[in-house]
Amino acid sequence: MHFCVDPNSTVPPSQQLTAAVLDAIACGELRPGDKLPAVRALAAQVLVNPNTVGKAWRDLEHLGATEGKNGSGVFVTERGPEVARAVRLAETLDQLRNAAELAMRAGHDAVSLQSVLDGVVLARAGTVRERDGEKAAATPRGKR
């Protein structure tokens, strides 16, 4: 798993890390029982203070997506995927609402916004179908 922090973003680095981990858990890249990177190692990798990573790890633990085990590290909980999906769905819908409101204030009409959203949905559906087709092709016939 690769993490990065955008120093030019208006989003604080700890929140960027929290969102990246939640995304990784929600999409299955990180599964229950998986260990998160060590605080100091990740801080050195993404060029932030170790306290920043520590804050992100505490925030994830507070949400219930991870749990710290003394001396062993921080691990994804059994509820982690459910928590991550719920948090990310709520956050992204809020961001979509804000973007739509901003676009409407800028003069875009509802038809053009709907067209953009439809295009995104169709493109995503095509990507999912392609992935599902690849999985089906890779699965032996007797095991489907």
N, C-alpha and C positions, 0 to 999 in steps of 0.2 A: 504494500500500500504506500502510495506517495502522497505526502502532504505538502502544501505550499501556502504561504501567506503573502498577500499583496500589500506591500507597505504603502501604496498609494490609495488604497481603498478607504472609504469613510467608515467601513465596518471594522471594529477593533479586532486585532489579531486573535485574541482568545475566542471571540465569537466566530471568526473564520474557521478556526480549528474545530470548535464545537460543531459547526454546520458540516464540515468535511467528514467528521466521524459519524455524525447522524446519517449523512448520505450513504456512507460506506456500510453502515449497519442496515439501513432501510433497503438497500439494493442487494444485500447478501454478500458483499465483499468481506465484511466482518460478520462473523456468526457468534452465537452464544458460546461462551467459553474462550473465545479468541482473546489474546493479550494485546493491549495497546502498547505502542512504543514507550520506552522509558522517557521520563520528563526531560532529563538532561540531554539525552541523545537526540530527541526530536527538536528540542530548543536549538541545539547546534545545527541541525539539518536545515531548519526553516529560518534561522538567524533571528530568534527572539529570545527574550529573557526566560529562563526556566520558570519564573513565577507566572508568566503568561500561559505556558502549557499547563502548569499546575492549576490555574484558574479554570481553564477549559475542562480538565479532567474532573475537577470538583463540580462544575456545572453539569457535566454528563452524569456524574454519580447522583447529584441532586434530582435530576430528571428520572433516574431509575434505569437509564440505559447501560450504565456500567457500575461496577463495584470494585473498590480497592481491597486487596488482600495484603495485610501487613507482611512486608518482606518479599512478596511475590510479584506485585505489580497491580495493574488495573485491567479488569476483564469485562467483556460484554456479558450482560446478564441474560437469563432466559427470556425476560420480558423486553430485552433491548430492541429487537426488531419491531415489535408492536409500538413501543414508546417512540422509537425513531421515526417510523412512518407517520404516526399521529402528529408529532411535533413538526416534521417537515411539511406535511400536507397543510397544516394550519398556517405555517409561515409563508409557504409559497402562494397559497390562495390570497393571503393578505397582501403580498407583494404584487400579485396580479391585479387585485382591486385597485391598489395605489397607482400602478402603471396605467390602468384603464382610465382612472380619474384624471391623471396628469395628461394623458393623450387627448381626452375630451376637452380639457381646459385649453390645450394647445390648438384646438380646432379640428381634430380628426372627428369624422362622423362614425356613428355606430356600425354602419355597413362596412366601412374599411377596417374597423377593429375586429368585427366578426370574421371578415375575410382572412385577416392575419391569424386569428385563433384557429379557424378551420384549416388553414395551411399547416400550422404547427401540429394539429391533431392528426391530420392525414399523413404528414411526414413521419410522425412518431408511430402511427399504426403500421406504416410500411416497414419501418425498422424492426418493430416487434414481430411482424409476419416473417421477415427475412431471418431473424434469429430463431424463431420457432421452426422454420423450414430447415435451418442448419441443424438444429437439435434432432428433428425427426429423421433427417438423412443420416445422422451419426448414430442413431439408435438401431441396434439390430432388430430385424423384423419380429422375432419372437418375443421381444421385451417391451413392445410399445404398450 
